[in-house]
Amino acid sequence: MTTTAIPTETQHVPATAPKRRPKREREGAAWVFLSPWVLGAIVLTLLPMAVSLYLSFTDYDLFNPPKWVGLRNYVQMFTEDPRYWRSVVTTVTYVVIAVPLQLALALVVALALKGMKHGKAFYRSAFYAPSLLGASMSIALVWRAVFNDGGTVDNLLGTGGWVNKPGWSLLAVALLTVWQFGAPMVIFLAGLQQIPAELYEAAAVDGAGKWRQFLSVTVPMLSPVLFFNLVLQTIQAFQVFTPAFAVSAGKGGPADSTLVYTMYLYDRGFVASHMGYASAMAWVLLLVIGVVTAVLFRTSRSWVFYASEGDR
């Protein structure tokens, strides 16, 4: 008896999958692409920081080899230099004035732009434009002319030149920072546009007015963005230099009223040629900014609301 072979379905044999490169080879390619950044970070950031840390324990005048003096620069800074403490007080005062005013103005403008139906892009660009100028010397010099004797402010208010009054000069410097509120304003506007409209509708149904909606809906939902702007602007405020330098003509006057920390650091390092002392000041500033930032992060747990946390 003959048997008939039953035809079977031809099975498709997959093509051989390409072999994956060895892990070491893939890591090598990654390091090749990362090498420009890594090299730049080492040469332009880490190495100068290490040299600065070493110089902070030396007596170095830029012209002679550094001499090791241990903690003398730090002891002199904290116990023997009254101008150092004046610069600290001036800087803290500047931060307390400039940062809240800048964030408040940025938030108010962002709220106004959010409600606009026409021309939003134009006004957003117009308000952001001053931030593009940055802390340029030319803008700071114009600002000095505006607040000087016979300037625009003097002609409008009749208060005399703010630049030459110890009680007003720092405010003139702070207002220059406040005027450049475009960057935090754009970030606030982006955050406002992400708040669901349903939350405002629900609050309105419950009888909440505009002010109650702002406190109960806008502020909590915008708190992560507010926290981001607060940290960023606080760090930048501690490092302010160009506005104070230009407004005071590089002297920190009158009566050291605009002698911010970085200006005194510049004076000690490049005017008086005490580079070791200036390096010590720089490291103290770095530590202070780190502590302030850590405190802001620590306290944010009690007032920053994240939507993902509310879902848990």
Secondary structure, 3 states (H helix, E strand, C coil): CCCCCCCCCCCCCCCCCCCCCCHHHHHHHHHHHHHHHHHHHHHHHHHHHHHHHHHCCEECCCCCCCEECCCHHHHHHHHCCHHHHHHHHHHHHHHHHHHHHHHHHHHHHHHHHHCCCCCHHHHHHHHHHHHHHCCCHHHHHHHHHHCCCCCHHHHHHCCCCHHHCHHHHHHHHHHHHHHCCHHHHHHHHHHHHCCCHHHHHHHHHCCCCHHHHHHHHHHHHHHHHHHHHHHHHHHHHHCCCHHHHHHCCCCCCCCCCCCCHHHHHHHHHHHCCCHHHHHHHHHHHHHHHHHHHHHHHHHHHHCCCCHHHHCC
